[in-house]
């Protein structure tokens, strides 16, 4: 059998139920997707993408840090951890009106979703009162709302739902096996518990991970398998490329091969066909060509604005020019 015939045979066995929403993906199946020849993987991902989405459209969100720094967690990638000496000064929770001013500017710039992030292990109830007021204000502007505040109790998730929160972000970060190499102050089970509280409250789930943290190919397969076998797929799946920040534990990690990043996007698209796959952190270090490949692989969401919480992000003008060059447009509300 020729190499080309073998590749087609392998592809056929993996792709027999194209575009179907499955929750029974095995690690072996996901590993095999990652191992496909790059042209075949891209073809499959684009085929699945076109079954649910307009391939020209990209959902545009803005992310604002509403409470920066001083987090007690020891996440090795995070410049906001109090365990790292990054020179980042901790700040108090922003005032509601200042957040809404930022939301209005984001809407004027074309964002349809406004995301608010706070560097907490978990929010205190008094802080949640303020966040709920922010959510209500964002909703009044006609935008989708999203928050990432750390771990939530079931009652806290219900309160956010009552305020009108559309999405809650809580990433799995990596595979279960590699997780302990990156974080020790919160378990994988803790993350799954918060996701369950969010889902039970009726809030859409935003959950993905980070690659380029020194993990192996098996860990990238493990992360996607963990996401794709959740009881319901996350409505939004952010795939982040590690941004190495001076003073963090992962500062001098070996850079990930760009093709391995694109492969991760493609496998996320195939295994979670109806989810928004977000090309998230790390875009500032990506070439336009690499971002274009990610869109071809099925990414259809980005964050816009010059800062992503505390790390650099491409300017809105640069993103606008890239969209124009590619013939792509922002997804309508």
N, C-alpha and C positions, 0 to 999 in steps of 0.2 A: 504494500500500500504506500502511495506517495505521501510526502509530508503534507502537501496541500489537502489530500483526501483525508488524512488523519485529523487535520485541523477542522475540516468541515464535519467529520463524524463526531468529534468531541463537542463542537459547537452545537450540533443538532441535538445531542443528548442533553445538553444543558438548557436548550432554548425551545423545548418542545411545547411549552405553554406560555408563549410570549405575552408579556404584559399582565399576566395574572397576578393578583394580590395574594401572596402566600405568607404564612407565618411559620412554616415548617422547614425553612432553609437549614441545611446542615453545614457544618464547618467545611466538610469536604467539598460540597457544591460551591460554596463561596470561594474557597481556595482555588478551585478549578476555573472559576470566572477570572480571578486575578491572573491566572497562568495563561489565559488565551493569548494568541498573537494579537498585538496591539490593534491592527486594522479590524480584526474580527470583533474584538471587544468594543471598539468605538462604533462599529456598525450596529451591534446589538443594542448598545446604550441609546444610540440615536433613534433606532426603530422603536424601542419602548417609549422614549421621550415623546415622539410624535403621536403616539396613540392616545395620550392624555393632554398634552400641552402644545401650544403654538411655539415652534422652535425659535421664533424671532423674539419672543417676549421674555423679559426678565423682571421679576418682582423686586422693587426697590424699597429698602428699609433704612432707617437711621437709628443708630444706637448711641445713647447718652449715658455717661456715668453720673448717676444722681447722688452717689456716696462713694468717694474714692479712697482707697488705701486702708491700711490698718486691719486687714482681714486676719483672723487667727489661724486660718487653714494654712497648710504647708505645701500647697500645690507647686511642684517644682518649676512650672512654666510661668507662674503668675507674678508680675511686678507689684501687685497690690498686697501680696502676702507680708505679714509682719515678720516672717521668718527670714526675709531677704533684705539686703541693704541695697536698694535701687535708687535711693535719693528721692523717692516719691513721697510727698507729704500727705498725710491722711487729712481728709476733710469731713465736715459734717454733712448730713443729709440736706440736699438743696431745698430751697423754698418752692412751693407749688407753682407760683406764678412765674418764677424763673424757668422752671421746667417747661411750662406751657409756652413761654416765649420761644424756647428752642424747638418745640413741636410745631409751632406756626411756621417757623423758618424752614423746618424740614419739609412740611407740606408744600410750601411755596417752591421748594427746590425739586419737587416731584416725588417725594417719598409717600408711600401709601400706608406704611406701618411704622410706628414709633416705639422703639424698644428702650427700656430703662433698666440699667444695671446698678446694683449696689454691692459693695464689697463687704458682705456679711457672711458669717457661717449660717445664720438663720435670722430672720427679722424679729425684732421685739414688737409686741402688739401695738405700742404707741407709735412706732415707726410705720407700721402697716397702715395705721389711720391716715398718715400723710400720703403714703403711696397710693392708697385707694382714692384719695382726692385727686392725685395726679392722673390716675387711670380714667376717672370720670371726666376730667378736663380734656384729655386726649380724645376720648370717645365723642365729646361734644364738638370737636373740630372735624369729625367725620373721618378719622383715621382709625386703623386697627391698632390695638395696644398690645404690647408685649412687655414682660418683666422677667428679670433674673435676679433673685434675691437670696440665693442659697437654699438650704433645706426648708421645707414647709411642713407644718402639721396639717391634718385633715381640716381642722377648723379654719386655719389661715387660708388654705386653698379656697374654701367656701366663701370667705370674706372677699377675696380677690374676684371670684366669680360674680359675687353680688355687686361689686363695683363696675363690672362690665369688662374685665380683662379677657382678651381674646386668646392670647398665647402666653405660655410660661416656658422659659428656657431653663433646662437643667441637663447638662451634657453627661454622657457616660465617660467621656474623655478618651478611653482606650479599651483594650481587651481586658477581661477579668484577670487574666494571668499577669499582665504587665502593670496593672493599676497600682499595685503596692510599691512599685519602683518610682512612682510619680507622686503619690499622695499617701500619707499615713494617718491624717487626722479625721478622715471620713471614709467609710467603707463603700464598696460597690453596692452592698445591700441598702445602705442609707440613700444612695442615689435612686435606686429602684423604688424605694418606699415613697420618696417625694414624687416621682413620676406617677405612681399609683394614686396618690392623693390628688394630684392635678387632674388626672384622667377622670377620677371618680367625681370631682367637682364639676366636670363638664367643660373644662378649659382645654383648648387645643395644646398639644405638646410640641415643643421645639427641643429636639434632642439630637446631638451628633457627637463629634469628637475632634481630637487634635492628632495630626500625624507629623512626623519629623521630630519626635521626642526621643529618638534612639530606639524605638520599637523595631521589631522585625516584620517581615511580610506576614508571618503567621499571626502577629498581633493585629495587623490591619484587617486581616480576614476575620479575626475574632471579634473586633469592634463592630464590623458590619454585620456579622452574624448575630451579635447581641441586639443590635438595633432592629434588624429585620425579623427577629423572632419575638419581639415584644407583642403582647396580646393585640394591640393596635399599632400600626406604624405611626411614628411621629408625623404630624402634618408638615413639619419643617425639619430638615436635617442639615444643620450647619457642619461643613467639613472645613476645619481650620488647619492652616499650615503654621507650625510653631514660629512665633516671632521671638527671636533670641534677644533677651534684654539683659544688659550688664547688671550683675549682682544676683541674678536668679540662678538656681541650681543647674539649669539646662543651657546656660549661656554658650558653652563651647561644644554643643552636640553636633555631630556630623550632619551636614546638610542632606536633605532627602533628594533623591533623583526626581526631577520634575515629572518624568513619565510615571513614577510610582504614585505621585499625587493625583495625576489625571486618572490613572487606573482606579484609585479609590473613589473618585467622583463617579466614574462609569459604573462600578459595581454597586455603589449606593443607588444609582438610578435604576439599574436592572432589578435589584432585590426589593426596592421600595418604589414601585412605578408611579404611584399617585402622590407621593410626597414632593414638597418643594425642596430641592437640594440646593443649599446655599453655599456659594463660594465665599467663604467668610474671612477670618483673619489671615494675614500674610500676603494679601494682594499687592501691597506696596512693593514687595520684593519679587513679584512675578512680572515677566515680560508680557506685552500685549498678546504675543503669540501663544504663550502658555494659558492665559485667561481664555483666549478664543478656543483652544482645545478643550478647556473645562466646560465651556458652553456647549460645544459639540458632544461632549461626553454626558450631557444631561443636566448640568448646573443651570438653574433658572431663577436664582435669587442672589442679591448682593446687598451689602451695607454700603451706603454712600456717606460722604463727609470726610474731612481731612483727618479725623481721629476716630479710632475704634476703641472706646473706653479710654485707654492710656497709650495705645500704640498707634503708629502712623498708618494712614489709609490713603489711597489715591484721592486726588482732588475731584470735586464734582465735575469740573471742566474736563479733566482727563477722561473720566468715565463717559461723559457725554460724547467726546470725540471718538472714543473707542466704539461706543454703540453706533455712531454714525458710520464709521469705517466698516463695521460688520453688518450694517443694515438691520440692527436690532433696536427694539423700543422698550420703554418701561411698560410693565404690565398695568392695565387700568385697575382701578379699585373694584 
